[in-house]
Amino acid sequence: MSEQRDDRGIRHRLFVTPRPAWPIAVARILLGFVLLAWSITLLVDVDVFLGSDAIVPSDAADRTFRWLPIESTGSAVAVLVLLIISSLAVIVGFRPTVFLLVSFALLVAVQRRNPEILNSGDLIMRDLTLLLALCPTGAALSIDRVRRFGRSALFTAADVAPWGLRLVQLQMVVVYFFAFWSKSGSSWRDGTAVSTALRLVDLQRFGQLDLLVDSIPLVAVLTWGTLAVELALATLLWVKRLRAGLIVVAILLHVSIDSLLLVGFFGPAMVAGLMTFLDGTAVDRQVTRWRERRLDEGSRRGQPEADLRPAAG
C-alpha cells in the first residue's frame, strides 16, 4: 500500500503539482521568434517553393491533412503573412493557445504544399507548436496576463500543472535520442564524421575552416563529443542537478553547428524546446528578488508603491 501511495505521489508531482509557468512562457516566446524568422525567410523565396510556378507543382502536393490548399503565389503569400501575424501574437502572448493552433494549421498547409523543402528543423518546429498549444503558455510574460491583472503582472507567473510541459520535454529527449542513435555509421565510430560534414560545400556558412577538417585529434574530439552530448541530453536532462549544465552545453552545441553549417531552423527550435527544462521555481526566486530590488529603488525615488507591487494570480 505504501508503495502504491509513493507511486501516486510521484505521478502527482510529475504531472499535477502546480509550479511557476516561466519555462513554458520562455519557450513560447523563443518559438514565436523561430516561427517569425522561418516565415519571413520563406516569404523571400515564395515563388520558387510555393508559388504558381514552384519547383513542385500544386497538383503534386501532399494533400494529407492539408486544410488550407495553396494553389497560387497569392495564396502562398497570404498564408505566410497570416503565419507572421500569428507568430507575433505568440511572441507577445495575445491568446497564445489560439494562435499556436493557428500557426500549426498554417505550418501544415505550407509544409504539405511542398514537402521537398522540409528538414528536421521544420518538423520539430511544427511539433513544438502543437505541443505548446496544449500548455498554458500565457500564464507568464504575456499581454493576456497584463490585461487581466495589470502592468505589474508582467513580472509574475501563475502556478500551472506541468503535464503539458512533460509532453514537450519528452519530445525533446526523444529527438536527442534518435539524433544519437542515427549516428551509427563507421565515420562516427572512427571519429571522422565532423570533418566530412564540414567539407560539404553547399552547407558551409563561411567557407571551409582547415583547422576543423584537417586536425585528426580535434575532429575526433568534436565527433565523439557530439555523440556524448546527444546521449547525455537524451538520458540525463531528467536529473535536476545536471540539468542547468546540460542546457548550457546543448545551447553551445546548437550555436556552434549553426555558426558553421546551414542547417535551417533546427538549432533555434531545439533551444526553444530546451527552455521547458528550466527550473521554474528557481527562475521565480530570481525574478522575485529583482522585483523586490526594483520596489526598493522605486520607493526611494518616490514612485507610487501600487505601480510596483506584483499582481496576484
VEXDREN-2710 file (C-alpha; in Angstrom, 1 decimal):
% VEXDREN-2710
k/r/px/py/pz
1/MET/0.0/0.0/0.0
2/SER/2.8/2.4/0.9
3/GLU/4.5/1.7/-2.5
4/GLN/1.2/2.5/-4.3
5/ARG/0.9/5.7/-2.4
6/ASP/4.5/6.6/-3.2
7/ASP/3.8/5.9/-6.9
8/ARG/0.7/8.1/-6.8
9/GLY/2.8/10.8/-5.1
10/ILE/5.5/10.7/-7.8
11/ARG/2.9/10.9/-10.6
12/HIS/1.2/13.7/-8.8
13/ARG/4.4/15.7/-8.5
14/LEU/5.4/15.0/-12.1
15/PHE/2.1/15.8/-13.8
16/VAL/-0.2/17.6/-11.4
17/THR/1.6/19.6/-8.7
18/PRO/1.5/23.3/-9.9
19/ARG/4.7/25.1/-10.5
20/PRO/5.6/28.6/-11.9
21/ALA/4.9/28.9/-15.6
22/TRP/8.2/30.7/-16.6
23/PRO/9.6/27.7/-18.6
24/ILE/6.7/27.3/-21.0
25/ALA/6.4/31.1/-21.3
26/VAL/10.0/31.5/-22.3
27/ALA/9.7/28.5/-24.7
28/ARG/6.6/30.2/-26.3
29/ILE/8.4/33.4/-26.9
30/LEU/11.5/31.8/-28.4
31/LEU/9.4/29.5/-30.6
32/GLY/7.4/32.5/-31.7
33/PHE/10.6/34.2/-32.9
34/VAL/11.6/31.0/-34.7
35/LEU/8.2/30.9/-36.5
36/LEU/8.6/34.6/-37.4
37/ALA/12.0/34.1/-38.9
38/TRP/11.0/30.9/-40.7
39/SER/8.0/32.6/-42.3
40/ILE/10.0/35.7/-43.4
41/THR/12.8/33.7/-45.0
42/LEU/10.3/31.5/-46.8
43/LEU/8.4/34.6/-48.0
44/VAL/11.6/35.8/-49.7
45/ASP/11.6/32.7/-51.9
46/VAL/7.8/32.1/-52.1
47/ASP/7.7/31.9/-55.9
48/VAL/10.3/29.2/-56.1
49/PHE/9.0/27.0/-53.3
50/LEU/5.3/27.6/-53.0
51/GLY/4.1/29.8/-56.0
52/SER/2.2/29.0/-59.1
53/ASP/5.5/28.1/-60.9
54/ALA/7.2/26.4/-57.9
55/ILE/9.6/23.5/-58.3
56/VAL/6.8/21.2/-57.1
57/PRO/3.5/21.8/-59.0
58/SER/0.5/22.4/-56.8
59/ASP/-1.3/19.3/-58.2
60/ALA/1.6/17.2/-57.0
61/ALA/1.4/18.5/-53.4
62/ASP/0.8/16.2/-50.5
63/ARG/-2.9/16.6/-49.6
64/THR/-2.8/14.7/-46.3
65/PHE/-4.2/16.9/-43.5
66/ARG/-4.0/19.8/-45.9
67/TRP/-6.6/22.1/-44.5
68/LEU/-5.7/25.2/-46.4
69/PRO/-4.8/24.4/-50.1
70/ILE/-2.1/26.7/-51.5
71/GLU/-2.7/26.8/-55.3
72/SER/-1.0/30.1/-56.3
73/THR/1.6/32.6/-55.4
74/GLY/-1.1/34.9/-53.9
75/SER/-2.5/32.2/-51.6
76/ALA/1.1/31.3/-50.5
77/VAL/1.8/34.9/-49.7
78/ALA/-1.4/35.2/-47.8
79/VAL/-0.7/32.1/-45.7
80/LEU/2.8/33.3/-44.8
81/VAL/1.6/36.7/-43.9
82/LEU/-1.0/35.1/-41.6
83/LEU/1.7/33.0/-40.1
84/ILE/3.8/36.1/-39.5
85/ILE/0.9/37.8/-37.7
86/SER/0.2/34.6/-35.7
87/SER/3.8/34.3/-34.6
88/LEU/3.8/37.9/-33.4
89/ALA/0.7/37.1/-31.3
90/VAL/2.5/34.1/-29.9
91/ILE/5.6/36.2/-29.0
92/VAL/3.7/38.9/-27.1
93/GLY/1.3/36.4/-25.6
94/PHE/-2.0/37.5/-27.1
95/ARG/-4.3/34.5/-27.0
96/PRO/-1.2/32.3/-27.4
97/THR/-3.1/29.0/-27.3
98/VAL/-5.4/30.1/-30.1
99/PHE/-2.5/31.4/-32.2
100/LEU/-0.3/28.4/-31.6
101/LEU/-3.1/26.3/-33.0
102/VAL/-3.5/28.7/-35.9
103/SER/0.3/28.6/-36.5
104/PHE/0.2/24.8/-36.5
105/ALA/-2.5/24.7/-39.1
106/LEU/-0.7/27.2/-41.3
107/LEU/2.6/25.3/-40.9
108/VAL/0.9/22.1/-42.1
109/ALA/-0.6/24.0/-45.1
110/VAL/2.8/25.3/-46.1
111/GLN/4.7/22.1/-45.5
112/ARG/2.2/19.9/-47.3
113/ARG/2.3/22.2/-50.3
114/ASN/6.0/21.3/-50.8
115/PRO/7.3/18.5/-48.6
116/GLU/10.6/18.5/-50.6
117/ILE/11.8/21.7/-48.8
118/LEU/11.4/20.2/-45.3
119/ASN/14.1/19.3/-43.0
120/SER/14.2/18.1/-39.3
121/GLY/14.1/21.7/-38.1
122/ASP/10.8/22.3/-39.8
123/LEU/9.3/19.2/-38.4
124/ILE/10.4/19.8/-34.8
125/MET/9.2/23.4/-35.1
126/ARG/5.8/22.1/-36.1
127/ASP/5.7/19.5/-33.3
128/LEU/6.6/22.0/-30.7
129/THR/4.0/24.5/-31.9
130/LEU/1.2/21.9/-31.4
131/LEU/2.6/20.7/-28.0
132/LEU/2.9/24.2/-26.6
133/ALA/-0.6/24.8/-27.6
134/LEU/-1.6/22.2/-25.0
135/CYS/0.2/24.2/-22.3
136/PRO/-1.0/27.4/-20.5
137/THR/1.9/29.4/-22.1
138/GLY/0.1/32.7/-21.5
139/ALA/0.4/32.3/-17.7
140/ALA/3.6/34.4/-17.7
141/LEU/5.2/37.1/-19.9
142/SER/2.0/37.7/-21.9
143/ILE/-0.3/40.6/-22.9
144/ASP/-3.2/38.4/-21.7
145/ARG/-1.8/38.4/-18.2
146/VAL/-1.2/42.1/-18.2
147/ARG/-4.7/42.8/-19.4
148/ARG/-6.2/40.6/-16.7
149/PHE/-4.0/41.6/-13.7
150/GLY/-2.4/44.9/-14.6
151/ARG/1.0/46.0/-15.8
152/SER/3.0/44.6/-12.8
153/ALA/1.7/41.1/-13.7
154/LEU/4.3/41.0/-16.5
155/PHE/6.9/40.2/-13.8
156/THR/4.9/37.4/-12.2
157/ALA/4.0/33.9/-13.2
158/ALA/1.0/31.8/-12.3
159/ASP/1.4/28.3/-11.0
160/VAL/0.3/25.7/-13.5
161/ALA/0.0/21.9/-13.7
162/PRO/3.1/20.6/-15.6
163/TRP/1.5/17.7/-17.6
164/GLY/1.7/19.7/-20.9
165/LEU/5.3/20.6/-20.1
166/ARG/6.2/17.0/-19.8
167/LEU/5.0/16.3/-23.3
168/VAL/7.3/18.9/-24.7
169/GLN/10.2/17.6/-22.6
170/LEU/9.5/14.0/-23.7
171/GLN/9.6/15.2/-27.3
172/MET/13.0/16.9/-26.7
173/VAL/14.7/13.8/-25.2
174/VAL/13.2/11.6/-28.0
175/VAL/14.7/13.9/-30.6
176/TYR/18.1/13.8/-28.9
177/PHE/18.0/10.0/-28.5
178/PHE/17.3/9.4/-32.2
179/ALA/19.9/12.1/-33.2
180/PHE/22.4/9.9/-31.3
181/TRP/21.0/6.6/-32.5
182/SER/21.1/7.6/-36.1
183/LYS/24.8/8.4/-35.9
184/SER/25.8/4.7/-36.0
185/GLY/27.8/4.8/-39.2
186/SER/31.5/4.0/-39.5
187/SER/32.5/7.7/-39.8
188/TRP/31.0/8.4/-36.4
189/ARG/32.7/5.4/-34.8
190/ASP/36.1/6.2/-36.3
191/GLY/35.8/9.9/-35.4
192/THR/35.8/11.5/-38.8
193/ALA/32.1/12.4/-39.3
194/VAL/32.5/16.1/-38.4
195/SER/35.3/16.6/-40.9
196/THR/33.1/15.1/-43.6
197/ALA/30.2/17.3/-42.7
198/LEU/32.3/20.5/-42.7
199/ARG/33.6/19.6/-46.2
200/LEU/30.1/19.8/-47.7
201/VAL/30.4/23.0/-49.7
202/ASP/26.7/23.6/-50.1
203/LEU/26.3/23.5/-46.3
204/GLN/29.2/25.7/-45.4
205/ARG/28.2/29.1/-43.9
206/PHE/31.6/30.9/-44.1
207/GLY/33.7/28.5/-46.2
208/GLN/35.9/25.6/-45.1
209/LEU/37.9/26.0/-41.9
210/ASP/41.0/23.9/-42.5
211/LEU/41.7/23.6/-38.7
212/LEU/38.4/21.9/-38.1
213/VAL/38.7/19.5/-41.0
214/ASP/42.4/18.6/-41.2
215/SER/43.3/18.1/-37.5
216/ILE/42.7/14.5/-36.8
217/PRO/42.7/14.8/-32.9
218/LEU/40.4/17.8/-33.0
219/VAL/38.0/16.2/-35.5
220/ALA/37.8/13.0/-33.3
221/VAL/37.1/15.1/-30.2
222/LEU/34.3/17.0/-32.0
223/THR/32.8/13.8/-33.5
224/TRP/32.8/11.7/-30.3
225/GLY/31.9/14.8/-28.2
226/THR/28.8/15.4/-30.3
227/LEU/27.7/11.8/-29.6
228/ALA/28.4/12.1/-25.9
229/VAL/26.4/15.3/-25.6
230/GLU/23.4/14.0/-27.5
231/LEU/23.4/10.8/-25.4
232/ALA/23.6/12.9/-22.2
233/LEU/20.8/15.1/-23.4
234/ALA/18.6/12.1/-24.2
235/THR/19.1/10.5/-20.8
236/LEU/20.3/13.0/-18.1
237/LEU/18.1/16.0/-18.7
238/TRP/15.8/14.5/-16.1
239/VAL/18.5/14.7/-13.4
240/LYS/17.8/18.1/-11.7
241/ARG/21.3/18.8/-10.5
242/LEU/22.8/18.2/-14.0
243/ARG/20.0/20.0/-16.0
244/ALA/21.4/23.6/-16.0
245/GLY/24.8/22.5/-17.2
246/LEU/23.3/20.3/-19.9
247/ILE/21.1/23.1/-21.1
248/VAL/24.2/25.3/-21.5
249/VAL/26.1/22.6/-23.3
250/ALA/23.2/21.9/-25.6
251/ILE/22.9/25.6/-26.5
252/LEU/26.6/25.8/-27.2
253/LEU/26.3/22.7/-29.4
254/HIS/23.5/24.2/-31.5
255/VAL/25.1/27.6/-31.7
256/SER/28.4/26.1/-32.9
257/ILE/26.6/23.9/-35.5
258/ASP/24.6/26.9/-36.8
259/SER/27.7/29.0/-36.9
260/LEU/29.4/26.6/-39.2
261/LEU/26.7/24.9/-41.3
262/LEU/23.5/25.9/-43.0
263/VAL/21.1/23.6/-41.2
264/GLY/17.9/25.6/-41.2
265/PHE/16.0/26.2/-38.0
266/PHE/16.7/23.0/-36.2
267/GLY/19.0/24.6/-33.6
268/PRO/16.8/27.6/-32.7
269/ALA/13.7/25.3/-32.4
270/MET/15.6/22.9/-30.2
271/VAL/16.8/25.8/-28.0
272/ALA/13.2/26.9/-27.6
273/GLY/12.2/23.4/-26.5
274/LEU/15.1/23.2/-24.1
275/MET/13.6/26.1/-22.2
276/THR/10.9/23.8/-20.8
277/PHE/13.6/22.2/-18.7
278/LEU/14.3/25.4/-16.9
279/ASP/13.7/25.3/-13.1
280/GLY/10.5/27.4/-12.8
281/THR/10.8/27.7/-9.1
282/ALA/14.4/29.0/-9.3
283/VAL/13.5/31.4/-12.1
284/ASP/10.6/32.6/-9.9
285/ARG/13.0/33.3/-7.0
286/GLN/15.4/35.3/-9.2
287/VAL/12.5/37.3/-10.7
288/THR/11.1/37.9/-7.2
289/ARG/14.5/39.2/-5.9
290/TRP/14.8/41.5/-9.0
291/ARG/11.2/42.7/-8.4
292/GLU/11.9/43.4/-4.7
293/ARG/15.1/45.4/-5.6
294/ARG/13.0/47.4/-8.1
295/LEU/10.4/48.0/-5.5
296/ASP/13.0/49.3/-3.1
297/GLU/14.6/51.6/-5.7
298/GLY/11.1/52.9/-6.7
299/SER/10.3/53.6/-3.1
300/ARG/13.5/55.6/-2.7
301/ARG/12.6/57.6/-5.8
302/GLY/9.1/58.2/-4.5
303/GLN/7.4/56.2/-7.2
304/PRO/3.9/55.0/-6.1
305/GLU/4.1/51.6/-4.5
306/ALA/0.9/50.4/-6.3
307/ASP/2.7/50.7/-9.6
308/LEU/5.4/48.3/-8.5
309/ARG/3.5/45.8/-6.4
310/PRO/3.1/42.4/-8.2
311/ALA/-0.4/41.3/-9.1
312/ALA/-1.9/38.2/-7.6
313/GLY/-2.6/35.0/-9.6
END
